[in-house]
Amino acid sequence: MSSQITAEHTYAAIDLGSNSFHMAVASATDNHLQMIDKLRKPVRLGAGLDADNNLSADTIDAALACLAMFQQRLRGVPIEHIRAVGTNTLRRARNADEFGRLAEAALGVPIEIISGREEARLIYTGVTFGTRDELTRLVVDIGGGSTELILGVGTRPQVMESINVGCVSTHNRYFADSGGKKFARSWRRAVQNAQLEMQSIKPLYQAFDWQRCVGSSGTIKATQLILNEVGYGEPGIHRENLEQLNNRLEADGPDLLDGIRQISNDRKQVIAGGLAVLLAVFREFDIDIMHVAHTALREGVIIDLSAGGSSAGVRSAAIADLQRRFQIDDEQVARISDSAQVIFDAVRDAWQLNEQRDLAALIWACKLHEIGLSVAHVQYHKHGDYLLRNADMLGFTRGDQALVASLVRNHRRKINQSSLDTLAHYDAERFPKLLAILRLAVLIHRTRNTSERPPLQIFATSSALELRLPHDWLQSHPLTCTELDDEIPAFAALGLQLSIMPH
């Protein structure tokens, strides 16, 4: 009996890499991933950064043209089944937000800039999907601007790091103007620099005795083809063969790579940089053989998106870890989260809030709003903002973290407008309403006692909220009553009208 691919099980992942943009469309179920289509365009985003780390106009134009082509292929894929992620170059680009707005208009979905560790987690998810064993693996992925190294057991990543060396960045630094007699010297310097970058994280991996090393990405696949063409035809990438290729490169220079027929011309432009990073990995981590994977980041994104995707669980674990590390008061979190849920339910329809997306962000902020107390009580909301912007939070995009950090920064005292400038435009639209709910929930429970919250009656329109409280309760809580009155100008700064009425 033949199976039919339906929209219900169709997913798409777009990877805006430093060298190429990739798109994968697949049918995904709990235990099976069937690739339907793949597209790749060599945009060279990493080469388009100027001296101030701004993407050039020409690079942006090329990127948008590519995304417009991808958008055509996405027709028919449910919008909630599409995810576009940006990696190293967009993490570095100062005008990434401006580019993100243009890219979303071209593609039809927002661009999520992910951290290096989150990229590493997704790569490991893609490489190990369907694995049934409990082997300890080292997974290596050499991208255009960064290299991810992940140690895990079975399908569970345990050590995840991202270093800022990749095929494009190494090419630009060492090989852009290096040919002829200069090549051997540039080659040695490129390998040595990559090794130096890896030495700071090397001790994290030495505590593990991995049983299998797996490489993913275009550089790894191209290296396998190069080794086959120059006469080293064994499956996988062997240290001995890679060292012999190194000797030939030092002797023959880039002409050896130019003559390789099995890799594309755009890959040839950056392959020397990728090979230098790969050789450094083999040397620093004492690898004998690396097996070649044909899945990586894009497949990991699709697996995360598919039914019961793991990112929600990963985010919950990241939040719980921060709560433990910074000793956040669980009982206060429960009180504020409960009241925030009640207020959210009352205003959701009038404020057009999404229960899955918006409520999740609100509850994250409730759980972490006091994280800054671990630094100092004075200005703790500012300390919390800093911690959340700079923490490694697996499962969270850079935009997610900026949203939560801004909510925490502004949950008390005066609204800080400059912190709002860091929000993506699609978060800036919902931020005022989420912040209004958070501020009210925190204010109601400022005394931190275990008594139940007051009986709230909440009425909302698109731009106003009326809060009704019992007259006797207001009289017996003068501090809260005063603070509620003080919230009226804060709400006005958010574009909302707040009214406090006794009943």
WOMOLIN-V503975 format. One record per residue. N is the residue number from 1. SS is DSSP state (h for helix, s for strand, l for the rest). PHI is phi in whole degrees, 0 to 359 (none if undefined). Layout:
BEGIN
n = [N | N]
ss = [SS | SS]
phi = [PHI | PHI]
END
This chain:
BEGIN
n = [1 | 2 | 3 | 4 | 5 | 6 | 7 | 8 | 9 | 10 | 11 | 12 | 13 | 14 | 15 | 16 | 17 | 18 | 19 | 20 | 21 | 22 | 23 | 24 | 25 | 26 | 27 | 28 | 29 | 30 | 31 | 32 | 33 | 34 | 35 | 36 | 37 | 38 | 39 | 40 | 41 | 42 | 43 | 44 | 45 | 46 | 47 | 48 | 49 | 50 | 51 | 52 | 53 | 54 | 55 | 56 | 57 | 58 | 59 | 60 | 61 | 62 | 63 | 64 | 65 | 66 | 67 | 68 | 69 | 70 | 71 | 72 | 73 | 74 | 75 | 76 | 77 | 78 | 79 | 80 | 81 | 82 | 83 | 84 | 85 | 86 | 87 | 88 | 89 | 90 | 91 | 92 | 93 | 94 | 95 | 96 | 97 | 98 | 99 | 100 | 101 | 102 | 103 | 104 | 105 | 106 | 107 | 108 | 109 | 110 | 111 | 112 | 113 | 114 | 115 | 116 | 117 | 118 | 119 | 120 | 121 | 122 | 123 | 124 | 125 | 126 | 127 | 128 | 129 | 130 | 131 | 132 | 133 | 134 | 135 | 136 | 137 | 138 | 139 | 140 | 141 | 142 | 143 | 144 | 145 | 146 | 147 | 148 | 149 | 150 | 151 | 152 | 153 | 154 | 155 | 156 | 157 | 158 | 159 | 160 | 161 | 162 | 163 | 164 | 165 | 166 | 167 | 168 | 169 | 170 | 171 | 172 | 173 | 174 | 175 | 176 | 177 | 178 | 179 | 180 | 181 | 182 | 183 | 184 | 185 | 186 | 187 | 188 | 189 | 190 | 191 | 192 | 193 | 194 | 195 | 196 | 197 | 198 | 199 | 200 | 201 | 202 | 203 | 204 | 205 | 206 | 207 | 208 | 209 | 210 | 211 | 212 | 213 | 214 | 215 | 216 | 217 | 218 | 219 | 220 | 221 | 222 | 223 | 224 | 225 | 226 | 227 | 228 | 229 | 230 | 231 | 232 | 233 | 234 | 235 | 236 | 237 | 238 | 239 | 240 | 241 | 242 | 243 | 244 | 245 | 246 | 247 | 248 | 249 | 250 | 251 | 252 | 253 | 254 | 255 | 256 | 257 | 258 | 259 | 260 | 261 | 262 | 263 | 264 | 265 | 266 | 267 | 268 | 269 | 270 | 271 | 272 | 273 | 274 | 275 | 276 | 277 | 278 | 279 | 280 | 281 | 282 | 283 | 284 | 285 | 286 | 287 | 288 | 289 | 290 | 291 | 292 | 293 | 294 | 295 | 296 | 297 | 298 | 299 | 300 | 301 | 302 | 303 | 304 | 305 | 306 | 307 | 308 | 309 | 310 | 311 | 312 | 313 | 314 | 315 | 316 | 317 | 318 | 319 | 320 | 321 | 322 | 323 | 324 | 325 | 326 | 327 | 328 | 329 | 330 | 331 | 332 | 333 | 334 | 335 | 336 | 337 | 338 | 339 | 340 | 341 | 342 | 343 | 344 | 345 | 346 | 347 | 348 | 349 | 350 | 351 | 352 | 353 | 354 | 355 | 356 | 357 | 358 | 359 | 360 | 361 | 362 | 363 | 364 | 365 | 366 | 367 | 368 | 369 | 370 | 371 | 372 | 373 | 374 | 375 | 376 | 377 | 378 | 379 | 380 | 381 | 382 | 383 | 384 | 385 | 386 | 387 | 388 | 389 | 390 | 391 | 392 | 393 | 394 | 395 | 396 | 397 | 398 | 399 | 400 | 401 | 402 | 403 | 404 | 405 | 406 | 407 | 408 | 409 | 410 | 411 | 412 | 413 | 414 | 415 | 416 | 417 | 418 | 419 | 420 | 421 | 422 | 423 | 424 | 425 | 426 | 427 | 428 | 429 | 430 | 431 | 432 | 433 | 434 | 435 | 436 | 437 | 438 | 439 | 440 | 441 | 442 | 443 | 444 | 445 | 446 | 447 | 448 | 449 | 450 | 451 | 452 | 453 | 454 | 455 | 456 | 457 | 458 | 459 | 460 | 461 | 462 | 463 | 464 | 465 | 466 | 467 | 468 | 469 | 470 | 471 | 472 | 473 | 474 | 475 | 476 | 477 | 478 | 479 | 480 | 481 | 482 | 483 | 484 | 485 | 486 | 487 | 488 | 489 | 490 | 491 | 492 | 493 | 494 | 495 | 496 | 497 | 498 | 499 | 500 | 501 | 502 | 503]
ss = [l | l | l | l | l | l | h | h | h | s | s | s | s | s | s | s | l | l | l | l | s | s | s | s | s | s | s | s | l | l | l | l | s | s | s | s | s | s | s | s | s | l | l | l | h | h | h | h | s | l | l | l | l | l | s | l | h | h | h | h | h | h | h | h | h | h | h | h | h | h | h | h | h | h | l | l | l | l | h | h | h | s | s | s | s | s | l | h | h | h | h | h | l | l | l | h | h | h | h | h | h | h | h | h | h | h | h | l | l | l | s | s | s | s | l | h | h | h | h | h | h | h | h | h | h | h | h | h | l | l | l | l | l | l | l | s | s | s | s | s | s | s | l | l | l | l | s | s | s | s | s | s | s | l | l | s | s | s | s | s | s | s | s | l | l | l | h | h | h | h | h | h | h | h | h | l | l | l | l | l | l | h | h | h | h | h | h | h | h | h | h | h | h | h | h | h | h | h | h | h | h | h | h | h | h | h | l | l | l | l | l | s | s | s | s | s | l | h | h | h | h | h | h | h | h | h | h | h | h | l | l | l | l | l | l | l | s | s | h | h | h | h | h | h | h | h | h | h | h | h | h | h | l | l | h | h | h | h | l | l | l | l | l | l | h | h | h | h | l | l | h | h | h | h | h | h | h | h | h | h | h | h | h | h | l | l | l | l | s | s | s | s | l | l | l | l | h | h | h | h | h | h | h | h | h | l | l | l | l | l | h | h | h | h | h | h | h | h | h | h | h | h | h | h | h | l | l | l | l | h | h | h | h | h | h | h | h | h | h | h | h | h | h | h | h | h | h | h | h | h | h | l | l | l | l | l | h | h | h | h | h | h | h | h | h | h | h | h | l | l | h | h | h | h | l | l | l | l | l | h | h | h | h | h | h | h | h | h | h | h | l | l | l | l | l | l | s | h | h | h | h | h | h | h | h | h | h | h | h | l | l | l | l | l | l | l | h | h | h | h | l | l | l | l | h | h | h | h | h | h | h | h | h | h | h | h | h | h | h | h | h | h | h | h | l | l | l | l | l | l | l | l | l | l | l | l | s | s | s | s | s | l | l | s | s | s | s | s | s | l | h | h | h | h | h | h | l | h | h | h | h | h | h | h | h | h | h | h | h | h | h | h | h | l | l | l | s | s | s | s | s | s | l]
phi = [none | 281 | 260 | 244 | 277 | 245 | 300 | 302 | 248 | 261 | 226 | 223 | 234 | 242 | 247 | 269 | 278 | 286 | 256 | 228 | 262 | 236 | 226 | 234 | 240 | 214 | 263 | 232 | 234 | 304 | 237 | 214 | 233 | 247 | 289 | 257 | 202 | 222 | 226 | 217 | 227 | 281 | 282 | 58 | 301 | 298 | 284 | 266 | 278 | 273 | 297 | 262 | 62 | 254 | 291 | 288 | 298 | 296 | 295 | 299 | 299 | 296 | 295 | 294 | 297 | 296 | 294 | 297 | 294 | 300 | 301 | 299 | 288 | 281 | 299 | 99 | 271 | 306 | 302 | 285 | 258 | 242 | 221 | 244 | 239 | 253 | 242 | 306 | 296 | 288 | 295 | 269 | 293 | 288 | 257 | 297 | 293 | 299 | 299 | 300 | 295 | 293 | 293 | 296 | 296 | 284 | 267 | 97 | 224 | 291 | 266 | 261 | 273 | 255 | 287 | 298 | 289 | 292 | 300 | 298 | 298 | 293 | 299 | 297 | 301 | 293 | 291 | 259 | 303 | 86 | 294 | 248 | 271 | 242 | 292 | 273 | 240 | 254 | 252 | 238 | 229 | 259 | 263 | 287 | 243 | 211 | 236 | 256 | 234 | 230 | 253 | 208 | 243 | 61 | 260 | 254 | 289 | 236 | 236 | 227 | 222 | 228 | 245 | 274 | 226 | 210 | 292 | 287 | 297 | 289 | 301 | 299 | 280 | 243 | 239 | 301 | 237 | 246 | 216 | 57 | 292 | 286 | 296 | 301 | 293 | 296 | 299 | 298 | 294 | 296 | 296 | 296 | 296 | 297 | 297 | 298 | 297 | 274 | 294 | 290 | 261 | 307 | 301 | 297 | 265 | 290 | 286 | 249 | 251 | 285 | 257 | 209 | 247 | 231 | 247 | 230 | 103 | 297 | 299 | 296 | 295 | 295 | 298 | 302 | 294 | 297 | 299 | 297 | 287 | 270 | 112 | 251 | 268 | 291 | 298 | 82 | 251 | 260 | 304 | 300 | 292 | 294 | 292 | 291 | 297 | 303 | 298 | 291 | 294 | 296 | 276 | 260 | 76 | 292 | 301 | 300 | 284 | 299 | 274 | 287 | 272 | 275 | 244 | 290 | 296 | 291 | 289 | 300 | 296 | 236 | 292 | 299 | 297 | 295 | 297 | 297 | 294 | 297 | 298 | 298 | 299 | 302 | 288 | 291 | 255 | 52 | 269 | 267 | 216 | 241 | 278 | 259 | 265 | 248 | 232 | 195 | 301 | 298 | 295 | 298 | 296 | 296 | 298 | 296 | 285 | 291 | 313 | 69 | 313 | 279 | 297 | 297 | 295 | 295 | 297 | 300 | 294 | 295 | 297 | 299 | 297 | 294 | 298 | 290 | 298 | 256 | 51 | 281 | 294 | 296 | 292 | 294 | 302 | 296 | 297 | 290 | 298 | 296 | 291 | 299 | 298 | 297 | 294 | 303 | 300 | 285 | 254 | 307 | 291 | 296 | 264 | 54 | 264 | 264 | 297 | 287 | 279 | 285 | 295 | 301 | 297 | 297 | 291 | 304 | 294 | 301 | 288 | 244 | 295 | 256 | 299 | 290 | 298 | 292 | 267 | 189 | 289 | 296 | 58 | 295 | 293 | 287 | 298 | 297 | 303 | 297 | 301 | 285 | 288 | 248 | 285 | 275 | 241 | 298 | 90 | 258 | 276 | 298 | 294 | 303 | 294 | 296 | 295 | 296 | 298 | 292 | 297 | 295 | 300 | 248 | 285 | 212 | 63 | 288 | 292 | 264 | 293 | 295 | 292 | 284 | 292 | 275 | 277 | 296 | 298 | 287 | 276 | 299 | 289 | 265 | 304 | 304 | 285 | 295 | 294 | 301 | 296 | 299 | 299 | 295 | 297 | 294 | 297 | 300 | 250 | 299 | 289 | 62 | 271 | 266 | 293 | 292 | 294 | 295 | 291 | 271 | 241 | 237 | 232 | 228 | 243 | 299 | 226 | 212 | 223 | 249 | 248 | 251 | 229 | 302 | 301 | 292 | 293 | 299 | 293 | 273 | 230 | 296 | 296 | 297 | 300 | 296 | 292 | 295 | 298 | 293 | 286 | 302 | 292 | 295 | 297 | 299 | 295 | 268 | 81 | 233 | 257 | 248 | 235 | 248 | 234 | 281 | 214]
END
